[in-house]
Amino acid sequence: MAVLEVNQMWSKDAFNVATLEGLRKKADIVTGYQIIVEPGTTEVEIAAHGDLPATGSLFVDGNAVELSAIRLKKRSFSKVSPIFRVATCNYTGEFGPTGATDSPINAPPVISWSDTETDEGIDEDWNGSPIVTANGEAINGVTMKIADNVLTVQKNYSLFSPWLTSQYRHSVNADTFAGYPPGTGRMTRFTAKQEWDEDDNGYWAVSASIQFRYPYNTTSEKAWYARVRHEGFYEKVGSKIIHAVDENKDKVSRPVLLKSDGTRETDPDNAYWLEFQRYGTMNYNALGLLN
C-alpha cells in the first residue's frame, strides 16, 4: 500500500514561547499534516514517508530557515477514515537571547544562592582559645554549626568533559570567584544532561554548585584544610623522640600538647594546630559558569 498525498494544515499551527526565570527561553511548536493513503496502508508505512518530518529533526519555518535547537520530539497519527489520516507534530527546544534561530549555548547563566549548615568539629572557641578543661586537658568532640553560602549555576555548553569535572570536584578555587577569595570555594555537586548529540547542533545543560566554606579560625586559603591540634604520645627531647611520660615517669595514657617543633607544650593557651591540604587548586573562572 502507499501514501498518495501529504499536505501541511494551517489550522494546527501553534507557536508558544515560555520562560521560567526570565533568562532562558523555550519554544513549543505544533504543526499538522493531512495524509491521503490507499486503503490498507499501515501506520508504519505512513510514519516512514519522506514528506513527513522525521522525529528529532530541526524545525524549519515558513522562510525555510532552520531553527537552532527546536526539534521534533513527538509525532501522533489519528485515523479519520480508511484513506485519511492526520499527523500532529510537536516540536520543543530552547533558544538563545536574540530569537528562535539563536543557539541555546548563547543563553545567559541562571544563578541562584542558598546556604547550607553543617556540624563541624572545632578545637578552638570563637576567640581562638583552645577548648580544654580547667586543668588544661584537651576536650574532644565539640562541634559548631557553620553556615556556608552555596552558589548554583545552570548553563549550556557545547561540550562536556566528565574527566575535567571530576578534577574540579576535588579542588578549591585558586582565583577570586563570585567575589570569594581563593581557597574558600569547592564544587560540591554537578549534573550534565545531553540535549541531543553535540555533533548535530546539540548541547549540554549543566548545573553546578559551589560551596564557600566560612574560614572559622583559619585563613581563607586554608578554609577547606583539615585541622587538628598538635598533640601526641611522643615528644622531642633534645635530638631524640621519646614516649612522653608524666610526673611519675610513667608513659602517658593520653596525648600531650606539642609545639611546632615537636617538643612538649605545657600552656594550653599556646596550643599549636596542624593544617593539611586536602584538595588541589584550580582556576574556577576558567569554567565560564558566570559568563
Order of alpha helices (4+ residues) and beta strands (2+ residues): beta-beta-alpha-beta-beta-beta-beta-beta-alpha-beta-beta-beta-beta-beta-beta-beta-beta-beta-beta
